[in-house]
Amino acid sequence: MSYYYGENGVLLPPFRIIAATALAGAAFHGVIPWKNRDDMAYESGYVCGVVVNNRYSVPVPNMSLKPQLDLFAKHAEAKPAASQKESAALKASKDAGPEIRDLFDTNFNAADIAEWELLFRDAPQYNYHFKRSQIASAFDRPLHKKLIASHAFERLREISFLGAIDYLFHPNGRPANIRHSRYDHTIGVALLSQQYCRLMDLSEADRDLLGAAALLHDIGHGPFSHTLEPEFARRFNRNHHQLTNQIITGEVQLDLSVNHLLVKHGVDPDEVIALLSKKSSHPHASLLSGPVNIDTLEGISRTKTYVHPNYVHCHPRLLLEAAVKLDDESLKRLDKFWQLKEDIYRNFIFGPMCFATDHLCREFVVNNAPDFAADDFLLTEKAFLQRHPTFKKFLFSLKNRIELDGVVDAVDQNKFSAAAAILEDNKTKVPKREFHINADVDVKCFADLSKRYYEEKNSFLRRVGSLTDPAQQAAAASLFD
């Protein structure tokens, strides 16, 4: 098979070239280094961090630009917000029916569902997965197209959104559903950035800057996202914030083109880093750093699909519009979203199933420490599992080992000393976040949302119970069928 050098500094097989050019509006010919349309003919390209001159003059075809596609736009004929099954649930809510339970016991009862239906009755469809053709049409800024086509961004296709849990539990509980990736999540965040820039009528420079920050905010995530990152941070001082900064500044060989693209299109890499590290003085910095930021709006809405398959409508575009409009109805929507965020963190992200999965995977790395290296953090998950087949076998064995009702127990911090002898070998600290709303704050702009919504972060202790009981293993396995 022939391979071609791309602007992202890696060797690419033909099918990757075709896919990349579809996104970047680029062209290639034979084994010539492919270039973007606006500078193909004579300029130099970056190949593995080294400038390589294009010795050939390749004619650029005259191609009409496709009209921009807004993936958040409302459909011409809006679909009903609730299916027949959901409508039945809403009808039952009038009689204050029994609380609806799901796998994670998220405490959303019929009254909650009815309230969501009223607040989000005009919610358009949002499937959380984007086709290449849609992405190519949705982004009209040349910088954004080229960042999406870069090797570092393409790598996010094989980085799971929630980590190991994506391999064990299918969104909406349906095995046929595609698991979520950091790629799709980042595209969603970037779409929200574009929507915000349109609503606020921002300049082209701000559109480039905020869009680039949105596209690069998760660019440094390692295999299995937050599942294994604590061990990489502890053992090798590597985390996704650090790698993100190194990719943006061009300090890591994973992809040297990102820094080159930012500089070429007049975007200061240091300003992008400042936006992502919440140190920017930009007037719209709160879009990425406030409590109701575009990363949170997209991420929580996406995570909702794991635990609320049919009942809760939480469209990120409508939430962003609410955060800009800020009338009474908008604040009601945002208040409900803030409650959902607390519910998702309490019962799912820090809940028994995710906790047990992440804890056991980290424990495997600890017990097999010599097998892992710092450079593993740069791999895709497919490459990681190929390099570590024992971890792959262990990961999929968790389906038969996790016992949701007894595998984890919360430990009262005040009573821990009495139980120290019992928990000494298997205790672990779990984050805890409490979300609050200060309804007395006068919210006049997007940045004021940080005064209305705030959270407290602390932790509590949990222990992992016995995983050896065959009956418990069988009961746990049945949950994943």
The 8 nearest C-alpha neighbors of each residue, nearest first, counted from 0:
[[1, 2, 12, 13, 3, 11, 14, 10],
 [2, 0, 12, 3, 13, 30, 11, 29],
 [1, 3, 12, 11, 10, 13, 0, 4],
 [4, 2, 11, 10, 30, 12, 5, 32],
 [3, 5, 10, 32, 11, 9, 46, 8],
 [6, 4, 7, 8, 33, 9, 32, 3],
 [5, 7, 45, 8, 44, 46, 256, 34],
 [6, 8, 256, 149, 5, 150, 9, 254],
 [9, 7, 47, 46, 6, 5, 45, 48],
 [10, 8, 7, 47, 4, 5, 11, 46],
 [9, 11, 4, 3, 2, 5, 12, 8],
 [10, 12, 3, 2, 15, 4, 9, 16],
 [13, 11, 2, 15, 14, 3, 1, 16],
 [14, 12, 16, 15, 17, 2, 11, 1],
 [13, 15, 17, 16, 12, 18, 11, 19],
 [16, 14, 18, 13, 17, 12, 11, 19],
 [17, 15, 13, 19, 14, 18, 20, 11],
 [16, 18, 14, 20, 15, 19, 21, 13],
 [19, 17, 15, 21, 16, 20, 14, 22],
 [20, 18, 16, 148, 22, 21, 17, 15],
 [21, 19, 25, 23, 22, 17, 24, 18],
 [20, 22, 18, 19, 24, 23, 17, 135],
 [23, 21, 135, 20, 19, 24, 148, 144],
 [22, 24, 20, 144, 145, 25, 148, 21],
 [23, 25, 20, 21, 22, 36, 35, 26],
 [26, 24, 35, 20, 36, 23, 34, 21],
 [25, 27, 33, 20, 34, 35, 36, 24],
 [28, 26, 33, 31, 29, 34, 25, 32],
 [27, 29, 31, 30, 26, 33, 57, 32],
 [30, 28, 31, 27, 3, 32, 33, 1],
 [29, 31, 3, 28, 32, 2, 27, 4],
 [30, 32, 29, 28, 33, 27, 3, 53],
 [33, 31, 4, 5, 30, 34, 3, 53],
 [34, 32, 27, 5, 26, 31, 6, 35],
 [35, 33, 39, 25, 26, 36, 32, 6],
 [36, 34, 25, 39, 37, 38, 24, 26],
 [35, 37, 25, 39, 38, 24, 34, 59],
 [36, 38, 35, 39, 34, 40, 25, 59],
 [37, 39, 36, 35, 40, 42, 34, 41],
 [40, 38, 34, 36, 35, 41, 37, 42],
 [39, 41, 56, 57, 38, 42, 58, 55],
 [40, 42, 39, 53, 56, 43, 38, 54],
 [43, 41, 38, 40, 39, 53, 44, 52],
 [42, 44, 52, 51, 53, 50, 41, 45],
 [45, 43, 51, 50, 6, 46, 52, 42],
 [44, 46, 50, 6, 49, 48, 8, 51],
 [45, 47, 8, 49, 48, 6, 50, 44],
 [48, 46, 8, 49, 9, 45, 255, 7],
 [47, 49, 46, 45, 255, 8, 50, 256],
 [50, 48, 46, 45, 47, 51, 44, 8],
 [51, 49, 45, 44, 43, 46, 52, 48],
 [50, 52, 44, 43, 45, 49, 46, 53],
 [53, 51, 43, 54, 44, 50, 42, 41],
 [52, 54, 55, 43, 41, 51, 42, 32],
 [55, 53, 52, 56, 41, 31, 51, 40],
 [54, 56, 53, 57, 40, 41, 31, 52],
 [55, 57, 40, 58, 41, 54, 53, 39],
 [56, 58, 40, 55, 59, 39, 28, 41],
 [59, 57, 60, 56, 40, 39, 61, 55],
 [58, 60, 57, 61, 36, 39, 40, 26],
 [61, 59, 62, 58, 36, 26, 57, 63],
 [60, 62, 59, 63, 58, 64, 36, 37],
 [63, 61, 60, 64, 59, 65, 24, 36],
 [62, 64, 65, 61, 66, 60, 24, 67],
 [65, 63, 62, 66, 67, 136, 139, 24],
 [64, 66, 67, 136, 63, 68, 135, 62],
 [67, 65, 68, 64, 136, 137, 139, 63],
 [68, 66, 136, 137, 65, 139, 69, 138],
 [69, 67, 137, 136, 70, 66, 133, 138],
 [68, 70, 72, 71, 137, 67, 190, 136],
 [71, 69, 72, 68, 137, 133, 190, 125],
 [72, 70, 69, 316, 73, 125, 190, 123],
 [73, 71, 69, 70, 74, 123, 68, 316],
 [74, 72, 123, 71, 75, 77, 124, 76],
 [73, 75, 77, 76, 72, 123, 78, 124],
 [76, 74, 77, 73, 72, 78, 123, 124],
 [77, 75, 74, 78, 73, 79, 123, 124],
 [76, 78, 74, 75, 79, 123, 73, 121],
 [77, 79, 80, 76, 123, 124, 74, 81],
 [80, 78, 81, 77, 82, 120, 121, 122],
 [79, 81, 120, 78, 122, 121, 82, 116],
 [82, 80, 85, 79, 86, 83, 84, 310],
 [81, 83, 85, 84, 86, 80, 79, 309],
 [84, 82, 86, 85, 87, 81, 88, 79],
 [83, 85, 87, 82, 86, 88, 81, 309],
 [86, 84, 88, 82, 81, 87, 83, 89],
 [87, 85, 83, 89, 88, 84, 81, 82],
 [86, 88, 90, 84, 85, 89, 91, 83],
 [89, 87, 85, 91, 86, 90, 92, 84],
 [90, 88, 92, 86, 91, 87, 113, 85],
 [91, 89, 87, 92, 88, 93, 86, 94],
 [90, 92, 88, 89, 93, 94, 96, 87],
 [91, 93, 109, 95, 89, 94, 90, 96],
 [94, 92, 91, 95, 90, 89, 96, 110],
 [93, 95, 92, 96, 91, 90, 97, 109],
 [96, 94, 92, 93, 97, 109, 91, 110],
 [95, 97, 94, 92, 91, 98, 109, 93],
 [98, 96, 99, 95, 108, 109, 92, 91],
 [97, 99, 108, 109, 100, 96, 107, 106],
 [100, 98, 108, 97, 107, 109, 101, 106],
 [101, 99, 104, 98, 106, 102, 105, 107],
 [100, 102, 104, 103, 99, 105, 306, 307],
 [103, 101, 104, 100, 306, 105, 478, 172],
 [102, 104, 101, 105, 346, 347, 306, 350],
 [105, 103, 101, 100, 106, 102, 346, 107],
 [104, 106, 103, 107, 346, 342, 101, 100],
 [107, 105, 104, 108, 100, 98, 99, 342],
 [108, 106, 105, 111, 99, 109, 112, 98],
 [109, 107, 98, 99, 111, 110, 106, 112],
 [108, 110, 92, 112, 111, 113, 98, 96],
 [109, 111, 113, 112, 108, 92, 114, 95],
 [112, 110, 114, 108, 109, 113, 107, 115],
 [111, 113, 109, 115, 114, 110, 310, 116],
 [112, 114, 116, 110, 111, 115, 89, 109],
 [115, 113, 111, 117, 116, 112, 110, 118],
 [114, 116, 118, 112, 117, 113, 119, 311],
 [117, 115, 113, 120, 119, 114, 118, 112],
 [116, 118, 114, 120, 115, 119, 113, 121],
 [117, 119, 115, 116, 120, 332, 114, 331],
 [120, 118, 116, 122, 121, 117, 115, 312],
 [119, 121, 116, 117, 122, 80, 118, 115],
 [122, 120, 119, 123, 80, 77, 79, 118],
 [121, 123, 119, 120, 314, 80, 124, 312],
 [124, 122, 73, 121, 77, 125, 74, 78],
 [123, 125, 126, 122, 78, 314, 74, 73],
 [126, 124, 127, 123, 314, 71, 128, 70],
 [125, 127, 128, 124, 129, 301, 304, 123],
 [128, 126, 125, 129, 301, 183, 187, 184],
 [129, 127, 126, 183, 130, 179, 125, 184],
 [130, 128, 133, 183, 131, 134, 127, 186],
 [131, 129, 133, 132, 134, 128, 135, 183],
 [130, 132, 134, 133, 135, 129, 22, 21],
 [131, 133, 135, 130, 134, 136, 21, 22],
 [134, 132, 130, 136, 131, 135, 137, 129],
 [133, 135, 137, 131, 136, 132, 130, 138],
 [136, 134, 22, 132, 133, 137, 131, 138],
 [135, 137, 67, 68, 133, 134, 138, 132],
 [136, 138, 68, 134, 67, 69, 135, 133],
 [139, 137, 136, 140, 135, 144, 134, 143],
 [138, 140, 141, 67, 137, 136, 144, 143],
 [139, 141, 143, 142, 138, 144, 207, 206],
 [142, 140, 144, 143, 145, 139, 23, 138],
 [143, 141, 145, 144, 140, 146, 264, 260],
 [142, 144, 146, 140, 145, 141, 147, 211],
 [145, 143, 23, 141, 147, 142, 146, 22],
 [144, 146, 148, 23, 142, 147, 143, 149],
 [147, 145, 143, 149, 148, 144, 142, 257],
 [146, 148, 144, 145, 149, 152, 143, 153],
 [147, 149, 145, 19, 146, 23, 22, 144],
 [150, 148, 7, 146, 152, 151, 147, 153],
 [149, 151, 153, 7, 152, 154, 254, 148],
 [152, 150, 154, 149, 153, 254, 218, 253],
 [151, 153, 154, 149, 150, 155, 147, 218],
 [154, 152, 150, 155, 151, 156, 149, 148],
 [153, 155, 151, 152, 156, 157, 150, 379],
 [156, 154, 182, 158, 157, 153, 181, 152],
 [155, 157, 182, 154, 158, 153, 180, 181],
 [158, 156, 155, 379, 380, 154, 159, 381],
 [157, 159, 155, 222, 180, 156, 181, 380],
 [160, 158, 180, 162, 223, 161, 181, 179],
 [159, 161, 180, 181, 179, 162, 158, 224],
 [162, 160, 159, 165, 164, 224, 163, 225],
 [163, 161, 223, 224, 159, 226, 164, 160],
 [164, 162, 165, 166, 223, 226, 161, 356],
 [163, 165, 167, 166, 162, 168, 161, 353],
 [166, 164, 163, 167, 168, 162, 178, 161],
 [167, 165, 164, 163, 168, 169, 395, 178],
 [168, 166, 164, 165, 398, 169, 163, 395],
 [167, 169, 165, 164, 166, 170, 479, 172],
 [168, 170, 172, 174, 173, 171, 178, 176],
 [171, 169, 305, 172, 304, 176, 173, 178],
 [170, 172, 308, 305, 173, 304, 306, 169],
 [173, 171, 169, 170, 174, 168, 305, 308],
 [172, 174, 175, 171, 169, 176, 170, 168],
 [175, 173, 169, 176, 172, 168, 170, 177],
 [174, 176, 173, 177, 169, 172, 178, 170],
 [177, 175, 174, 173, 169, 178, 170, 171],
 [178, 176, 179, 175, 169, 170, 174, 128],
 [177, 179, 165, 169, 176, 170, 180, 159],
 [178, 180, 160, 159, 177, 183, 181, 165],
 [181, 179, 159, 160, 182, 183, 158, 156],
 [180, 182, 160, 184, 155, 183, 158, 159],
 [183, 181, 155, 156, 180, 185, 184, 186],
 [184, 182, 186, 185, 180, 181, 128, 187],
 [183, 185, 181, 187, 182, 186, 188, 180],
 [186, 184, 188, 182, 187, 183, 214, 181],
 [185, 187, 189, 183, 188, 184, 190, 182],
 [188, 186, 190, 184, 185, 189, 183, 297],
 [187, 189, 185, 191, 190, 186, 294, 293],
 [190, 188, 192, 213, 186, 191, 187, 214],
 [191, 189, 187, 193, 192, 188, 186, 194],
 [190, 192, 194, 188, 189, 193, 195, 293],
 [193, 191, 189, 195, 190, 194, 210, 196],
 [194, 192, 190, 196, 191, 195, 197, 189],
 [193, 195, 191, 197, 192, 196, 190, 198],
 [196, 194, 198, 192, 197, 193, 199, 191],
 [195, 197, 193, 201, 199, 194, 198, 200],
 [196, 198, 200, 194, 195, 199, 193, 201],
 [197, 199, 195, 196, 200, 194, 323, 320],
 [198, 200, 196, 197, 201, 195, 323, 194],
 [201, 199, 197, 198, 196, 202, 195, 203],
 [202, 200, 196, 199, 205, 206, 203, 197],
 [201, 203, 205, 204, 206, 200, 196, 207],
 [202, 204, 206, 205, 207, 201, 208, 140],
 [203, 205, 207, 202, 206, 208, 266, 265],
 [206, 204, 208, 202, 207, 203, 209, 201],
 [207, 205, 203, 204, 209, 208, 210, 196],
 [206, 208, 204, 210, 205, 209, 211, 203],
 [207, 209, 205, 211, 210, 206, 266, 204],
 [210, 208, 212, 206, 211, 207, 205, 213],
 [209, 211, 213, 207, 212, 208, 206, 192],
 [210, 212, 214, 208, 213, 209, 207, 215],
 [211, 213, 209, 215, 271, 210, 214, 216],
 [214, 212, 189, 210, 216, 211, 215, 188],
 [213, 215, 211, 212, 189, 185, 216, 210],
 [216, 214, 218, 212, 213, 217, 211, 243],
 [215, 217, 213, 212, 218, 214, 275, 243],
 [218, 216, 219, 215, 220, 243, 185, 181],
 [219, 217, 215, 243, 220, 216, 152, 151],
 [220, 218, 243, 239, 242, 217, 221, 240],
 [219, 221, 239, 224, 217, 218, 222, 158],
 [220, 222, 376, 224, 377, 223, 219, 239],
 [221, 223, 380, 224, 158, 379, 376, 378],
 [224, 222, 162, 226, 159, 163, 158, 227],
 [223, 225, 162, 221, 222, 226, 220, 161],
 [224, 226, 228, 227, 162, 223, 161, 229],
 [225, 227, 357, 162, 223, 224, 228, 163],
 [228, 226, 230, 229, 225, 361, 223, 231],
 [227, 229, 231, 225, 230, 226, 232, 238],
 [230, 228, 232, 231, 227, 233, 225, 226],
 [231, 229, 233, 232, 228, 227, 234, 361],
 [232, 230, 228, 234, 235, 237, 229, 233],
 [231, 233, 236, 237, 229, 230, 238, 235],
 [234, 232, 230, 231, 236, 235, 229, 237],
 [235, 233, 231, 232, 230, 236, 237, 373],
 [234, 236, 231, 237, 232, 373, 233, 372],
 [237, 235, 232, 233, 234, 231, 238, 373],
 [238, 236, 232, 235, 231, 241, 239, 242],
 [237, 239, 232, 241, 240, 228, 242, 231],
 [238, 240, 219, 220, 242, 241, 243, 221],
 [241, 239, 243, 238, 242, 244, 219, 220],
 [240, 242, 244, 239, 243, 238, 245, 237],
 [241, 243, 219, 245, 239, 244, 240, 246],
 [242, 244, 219, 240, 246, 241, 245, 218],
 [245, 243, 247, 241, 242, 246, 248, 272],
 [244, 246, 250, 242, 248, 247, 243, 251],
 [247, 245, 249, 243, 244, 248, 251, 242],
 [246, 248, 244, 258, 245, 249, 257, 268],
 [249, 247, 245, 258, 246, 250, 244, 268],
 [248, 250, 255, 246, 258, 247, 251, 245],
 [251, 249, 245, 248, 246, 252, 255, 247],
 [250, 252, 253, 245, 249, 246, 254, 255],
 [253, 251, 254, 255, 250, 249, 48, 47],
 [252, 254, 251, 255, 151, 377, 246, 150],
 [255, 253, 252, 256, 151, 7, 8, 150],
 [256, 254, 249, 48, 257, 252, 258, 8],
 [255, 257, 259, 7, 258, 254, 260, 8],
 [258, 256, 260, 259, 255, 247, 261, 146],
 [257, 259, 247, 261, 249, 260, 248, 256],
 [260, 258, 256, 262, 257, 261, 263, 255],
 [261, 259, 263, 257, 258, 262, 256, 264],
 [262, 260, 266, 258, 264, 263, 259, 265],
 [261, 263, 265, 259, 264, 260, 266, 258],
 [262, 264, 260, 261, 265, 259, 266, 258],
 [265, 263, 261, 262, 266, 260, 142, 207],
 [264, 266, 262, 263, 261, 267, 204, 260],
 [265, 267, 261, 262, 264, 208, 268, 207],
 [266, 268, 270, 269, 262, 265, 271, 261],
 [269, 267, 271, 270, 247, 266, 248, 272],
 [270, 268, 272, 271, 267, 273, 248, 247],
 [269, 271, 273, 267, 272, 268, 274, 279],
 [272, 270, 268, 274, 269, 212, 273, 275],
 [271, 273, 269, 275, 270, 274, 276, 244],
 [272, 274, 279, 278, 270, 276, 271, 275],
 [275, 273, 279, 271, 277, 272, 276, 284],
 [274, 276, 272, 273, 277, 216, 271, 287],
 [275, 277, 273, 278, 274, 272, 279, 288],
 [278, 276, 274, 288, 275, 279, 273, 284],
 [279, 277, 273, 276, 274, 280, 275, 272],
 [278, 280, 273, 274, 281, 277, 284, 270],
 [279, 281, 282, 284, 278, 274, 283, 273],
 [280, 282, 284, 283, 279, 274, 285, 270],
 [283, 281, 284, 280, 285, 279, 446, 286],
 [284, 282, 281, 285, 286, 446, 287, 280],
 [283, 285, 281, 286, 282, 287, 274, 279],
 [286, 284, 289, 288, 287, 283, 446, 292],
 [285, 287, 292, 284, 283, 288, 293, 289],
 [288, 286, 292, 285, 284, 293, 289, 294],
 [287, 289, 285, 277, 286, 292, 284, 290],
 [288, 290, 285, 292, 291, 449, 287, 286],
 [289, 291, 449, 292, 452, 453, 288, 448],
 [290, 292, 289, 295, 296, 448, 293, 449],
 [293, 291, 286, 287, 289, 295, 294, 290],
 [292, 294, 296, 295, 188, 287, 297, 286],
 [295, 293, 297, 292, 296, 188, 298, 287],
 [294, 296, 298, 292, 293, 297, 299, 291],
 [297, 295, 293, 315, 294, 298, 299, 300],
 [298, 296, 300, 294, 295, 315, 299, 301],
 [297, 299, 295, 301, 300, 296, 294, 302],
 [298, 300, 302, 301, 295, 297, 296, 303],
 [299, 301, 303, 297, 298, 302, 313, 296],
 [302, 300, 298, 303, 299, 304, 297, 127],
 [303, 301, 299, 304, 300, 305, 298, 343],
 [302, 304, 300, 301, 305, 306, 307, 299],
 [305, 303, 302, 307, 308, 306, 171, 301],
 [306, 304, 170, 171, 303, 302, 307, 308],
 [305, 307, 304, 303, 308, 171, 103, 101],
 [308, 306, 304, 303, 309, 310, 305, 311],
 [309, 307, 171, 304, 306, 310, 305, 172],
 [310, 308, 307, 311, 85, 81, 312, 82],
 [309, 311, 307, 112, 308, 85, 312, 81],
 [310, 312, 307, 313, 309, 115, 112, 116],
 [313, 311, 119, 314, 115, 310, 122, 116],
 [312, 314, 300, 311, 315, 119, 336, 318],
 [313, 315, 317, 316, 122, 312, 318, 300],
 [316, 314, 318, 317, 296, 297, 319, 313],
 [317, 315, 319, 318, 314, 320, 71, 191],
 [316, 318, 320, 319, 315, 314, 321, 122],
 [317, 319, 321, 315, 316, 320, 322, 314],
 [320, 318, 322, 316, 321, 317, 315, 323],
 [321, 319, 317, 323, 322, 318, 324, 316],
 [320, 322, 329, 318, 324, 319, 323, 325],
 [323, 321, 319, 320, 325, 324, 445, 318],
 [322, 324, 320, 321, 325, 445, 319, 444],
 [323, 325, 321, 322, 326, 320, 329, 444],
 [326, 324, 329, 322, 321, 323, 330, 327],
 [325, 327, 329, 328, 324, 330, 321, 331],
 [328, 326, 330, 329, 331, 325, 332, 324],
 [327, 329, 331, 330, 326, 332, 325, 118],
 [330, 328, 321, 332, 326, 325, 331, 327],
 [329, 331, 333, 327, 332, 328, 325, 334],
 [332, 330, 334, 328, 329, 333, 335, 327],
 [333, 331, 329, 335, 330, 334, 118, 336],
 [332, 334, 336, 330, 335, 331, 337, 329],
 [335, 333, 337, 331, 336, 332, 330, 338],
 [334, 336, 338, 332, 333, 337, 331, 339],
 [335, 337, 333, 339, 338, 334, 340, 332],
 [338, 336, 340, 334, 339, 335, 333, 341],
 [339, 337, 335, 341, 336, 340, 342, 334],
 [338, 340, 336, 342, 337, 341, 343, 335],
 [341, 339, 337, 343, 338, 342, 336, 299],
 [342, 340, 338, 344, 339, 343, 434, 345],
 [341, 343, 339, 345, 340, 344, 346, 338],
 [342, 344, 340, 347, 341, 346, 345, 339],
 [345, 343, 348, 341, 349, 342, 347, 346],
 [346, 344, 342, 349, 343, 350, 347, 341],
 [347, 345, 350, 343, 344, 342, 105, 103],
 [346, 348, 350, 343, 349, 344, 345, 353],
 [347, 349, 344, 350, 353, 343, 346, 345],
 [350, 348, 347, 345, 344, 354, 346, 353],
 [349, 351, 347, 346, 348, 352, 353, 354],
 [352, 350, 354, 353, 355, 407, 403, 349],
 [351, 353, 355, 354, 350, 403, 356, 347],
 [354, 352, 356, 355, 351, 348, 350, 357],
 [353, 355, 351, 357, 352, 356, 349, 358],
 [354, 356, 358, 352, 353, 357, 351, 359],
 [357, 355, 353, 359, 354, 358, 352, 360],
 [358, 356, 226, 360, 354, 359, 355, 353],
 [359, 357, 355, 361, 360, 356, 354, 362],
 [358, 360, 362, 361, 356, 357, 355, 363],
 [361, 359, 363, 357, 362, 358, 356, 364],
 [362, 360, 364, 358, 363, 359, 227, 357],
 [361, 363, 359, 365, 360, 364, 358, 366],
 [362, 364, 360, 366, 361, 365, 367, 359],
 [365, 363, 367, 361, 362, 368, 366, 360],
 [364, 366, 362, 368, 363, 367, 361, 230],
 [365, 367, 363, 364, 368, 362, 369, 361],
 [368, 366, 364, 365, 369, 370, 363, 371],
 [367, 369, 365, 370, 364, 371, 366, 363],
 [370, 368, 371, 367, 372, 366, 364, 365],
 [371, 369, 368, 367, 372, 387, 364, 386],
 [372, 370, 369, 368, 375, 373, 364, 367],
 [373, 371, 374, 375, 370, 369, 235, 376],
 [372, 374, 375, 235, 376, 231, 371, 237],
 [373, 375, 376, 372, 377, 378, 371, 235],
 [376, 374, 377, 373, 378, 372, 383, 371],
 [375, 377, 221, 374, 378, 373, 222, 231],
 [378, 376, 375, 374, 221, 379, 253, 222],
 [379, 377, 375, 376, 383, 382, 380, 222],
 [378, 380, 382, 381, 157, 222, 383, 158],
 [379, 381, 383, 222, 382, 157, 158, 384],
 [380, 382, 384, 383, 379, 385, 157, 378],
 [381, 383, 385, 379, 380, 384, 378, 386],
 [384, 382, 380, 386, 385, 381, 378, 379],
 [385, 383, 387, 381, 386, 391, 382, 388],
 [386, 384, 382, 383, 387, 388, 381, 391],
 [385, 387, 383, 384, 382, 388, 375, 381],
 [386, 388, 384, 389, 390, 385, 383, 391],
 [389, 387, 391, 390, 384, 385, 386, 392],
 [390, 388, 392, 391, 387, 393, 384, 394],
 [389, 391, 393, 388, 392, 387, 394, 384],
 [392, 390, 388, 394, 389, 393, 384, 395],
 [393, 391, 389, 390, 394, 395, 396, 388],
 [392, 394, 390, 396, 391, 395, 389, 397],
 [395, 393, 391, 396, 392, 397, 390, 360],
 [394, 396, 397, 392, 393, 398, 391, 167],
 [395, 397, 393, 398, 394, 399, 392, 400],
 [398, 396, 400, 399, 395, 394, 401, 393],
 [397, 399, 396, 476, 400, 395, 401, 167],
 [398, 400, 476, 397, 472, 396, 401, 475],
 [401, 399, 397, 472, 398, 466, 402, 396],
 [400, 402, 475, 397, 403, 399, 398, 472],
 [403, 401, 475, 406, 404, 405, 471, 472],
 [402, 404, 405, 406, 352, 401, 351, 475],
 [405, 403, 402, 406, 407, 351, 408, 475],
 [404, 406, 407, 403, 402, 464, 408, 465],
 [405, 407, 464, 402, 463, 403, 404, 465],
 [408, 406, 463, 405, 462, 464, 351, 461],
 [407, 409, 461, 462, 410, 406, 463, 405],
 [408, 410, 461, 460, 411, 407, 462, 459],
 [411, 409, 460, 461, 412, 408, 415, 459],
 [410, 412, 414, 413, 415, 409, 460, 459],
 [411, 413, 415, 414, 410, 459, 460, 416],
 [414, 412, 411, 415, 416, 410, 417, 459],
 [415, 413, 411, 412, 416, 417, 418, 410],
 [414, 416, 418, 412, 417, 413, 419, 411],
 [415, 417, 419, 418, 414, 413, 420, 412],
 [418, 416, 415, 419, 414, 420, 421, 413],
 [417, 419, 415, 421, 416, 420, 422, 414],
 [420, 418, 416, 422, 421, 423, 417, 415],
 [419, 421, 423, 418, 422, 417, 416, 424],
 [420, 422, 418, 419, 423, 424, 425, 417],
 [423, 421, 419, 426, 425, 424, 420, 418],
 [422, 424, 419, 420, 421, 425, 426, 418],
 [425, 423, 422, 426, 421, 420, 462, 427],
 [424, 426, 462, 422, 423, 463, 427, 464],
 [425, 427, 462, 422, 461, 423, 424, 460],
 [428, 426, 461, 460, 462, 429, 425, 463],
 [427, 429, 460, 459, 461, 458, 430, 426],
 [428, 430, 458, 459, 460, 427, 431, 461],
 [431, 429, 458, 457, 459, 432, 428, 349],
 [430, 432, 458, 457, 456, 429, 459, 433],
 [433, 431, 456, 455, 457, 434, 454, 430],
 [432, 434, 455, 454, 456, 435, 341, 431],
 [435, 433, 454, 341, 453, 432, 455, 436],
 [434, 436, 453, 454, 452, 437, 433, 455],
 [437, 435, 452, 451, 438, 453, 434, 334],
 [438, 436, 451, 439, 440, 452, 435, 450],
 [437, 439, 440, 436, 451, 441, 452, 334],
 [440, 438, 437, 441, 451, 436, 442, 450],
 [441, 439, 438, 451, 442, 437, 450, 447],
 [440, 442, 443, 439, 447, 438, 451, 450],
 [443, 441, 447, 444, 440, 448, 325, 451],
 [442, 444, 441, 447, 325, 445, 446, 448],
 [445, 443, 447, 446, 442, 323, 448, 325],
 [444, 446, 447, 448, 323, 322, 443, 285],
 [445, 447, 448, 444, 285, 449, 289, 283],
 [448, 446, 442, 449, 444, 445, 450, 443],
 [447, 449, 451, 450, 446, 445, 452, 442],
 [450, 448, 447, 452, 451, 290, 289, 446],
 [451, 449, 448, 447, 452, 440, 453, 437],
 [450, 452, 437, 448, 436, 449, 440, 438],
 [453, 451, 436, 449, 450, 435, 448, 290],
 [454, 452, 435, 434, 449, 436, 451, 290],
 [453, 455, 434, 433, 435, 432, 456, 452],
 [454, 456, 433, 432, 434, 457, 453, 435],
 [455, 457, 432, 431, 454, 433, 458, 430],
 [458, 456, 431, 430, 432, 455, 459, 433],
 [459, 457, 430, 431, 429, 428, 460, 456],
 [458, 460, 429, 428, 412, 430, 431, 461],
 [461, 459, 428, 410, 427, 429, 409, 426],
 [462, 460, 409, 408, 410, 427, 426, 428],
 [461, 463, 426, 425, 407, 408, 427, 464],
 [462, 464, 407, 406, 425, 461, 465, 408],
 [465, 463, 406, 407, 462, 405, 466, 408],
 [464, 466, 467, 406, 463, 468, 405, 402],
 [467, 465, 468, 400, 464, 406, 401, 472],
 [468, 466, 465, 469, 472, 400, 471, 470],
 [467, 469, 471, 470, 466, 472, 465, 473],
 [470, 468, 472, 471, 473, 467, 466, 474],
 [471, 469, 473, 472, 468, 474, 475, 467],
 [470, 472, 474, 468, 469, 473, 402, 475],
 [473, 471, 469, 400, 475, 399, 470, 474],
 [472, 474, 476, 470, 475, 471, 469, 477],
 [475, 473, 471, 477, 472, 476, 470, 478],
 [474, 476, 402, 472, 473, 477, 478, 401],
 [477, 475, 399, 473, 478, 398, 474, 479],
 [476, 478, 480, 479, 474, 475, 473, 399],
 [479, 477, 476, 475, 480, 474, 102, 398],
 [478, 480, 477, 476, 168, 398, 167, 475],
 [479, 477, 478, 476, 174, 172, 173, 398]]
